[in-house]
Amino acid sequence: MDLDDRITSYTRNGLTFDVRDEGPADGAPVVLLHGFPQDSRCWSRVAPLLHARGFRTFAVDQRGCSAGARPRSRWAYRSSELVADVVALIDRIGRGPVHVIGHDWGAAVAWWLGARRPDLVRTLTALSVPHPTAFVRALLTSRQIRMSWYILAFQLPVIPEKLLAASGSVRRYLIASGMSDAAADRDLGAMRDRSRARGGLNWYRALMMTAPHSLPNRVRVPTLYVWSDADAMLGEAGARLAGRYVDGPYMFEVLPGVSHWIPEEAPKALDALLGAHLR
């Protein structure tokens, strides 16, 4: 890749993904992976801090979010496809291995990528969501199953899409969980497009097609996992278990009083942690 070229999109298997390529042209590449119901805009407060440190960021609108990458089948959202989408982006950047930072569902993809393609990952940073195997164990042994009630609710056909489009009750839930009014309006505004809502929900629906043997292996790349103790979706049990699945250098940090929405609520605290980790 020519350093002067900016990547605004890339393709894989007929799907087109939108990318926000920002920061110093010659900066070390950092791939930013968003969660649900958000998109690449959730990194708007973190990316400039990384640019100030000399990094170049690539925030991608992932499968189900980019207008040109919204397959209808839930089978198209299994973990192997999600990881392959990010591998294609790294190949397009052409300057791997890269730093990878993911939040929420983006963190799950980052864990899978770090385990399956460590050759492409210089450092891994996961926000909120622990290693998938740790999450499954927490579901079976703690109150995490109650905190994750929405995963089962999202398996219903049609109704979740309608609720997201109407946005009233969902908006109240997001704000109660710590999301700002502006962010809730921004993210739910996008959900008025039924294909966008279905694409995001299909990440959860594809979970039911995930066999235990397909969970990621142990991670050997340098890893930073950041959890916040006011998270309404992810409990402490999974957070404490995550380190068991990392064999490489590992840092676990807790942000006190911060909600689930770490990139937008605590960008400076996150940047301070990234400053040490990305070196």
Sequence and secondary structure as in RCSB ss.txt:
>XXXX:A:sequence
MDLDDRITSYTRNGLTFDVRDEGPADGAPVVLLHGFPQDSRCWSRVAPLLHARGFRTFAVDQRGCSAGARPRSRW
AYRSSELVADVVALIDRIGRGPVHVIGHDWGAAVAWWLGARRPDLVRTLTALSVPHPTAFVRALLTSRQIRMSWY
ILAFQLPVIPEKLLAASGSVRRYLIASGMSDAAADRDLGAMRDRSRARGGLNWYRALMMTAPHSLPNRVRVPTLY
VWSDADAMLGEAGARLAGRYVDGPYMFEVLPGVSHWIPEEAPKALDALLGAHLR
>XXXX:A:secstr
  TT    EEEETTEEEEEEEES TTSEEEEEE  SS  GGGGTTTHHHHHHTTEEEEEE  TTTSTT   S GG
GGSHHHHHHHHHHHHHHHTS SEEEEEETHHHHHHHHHHHH GGGEEEEEEES   HHHHHHHHHHSTHHHHTHH
HHHTTSSSHHHHHHHH HHHHHHHHHTT  HHHHHHHHHHTTSHHHHHHHHHHHHGGGG  GGGS   B S EEE
EEETT SSS HHHHHHGGGGB S EEEEEETT  S HHHH HHHHHHHHHHH  
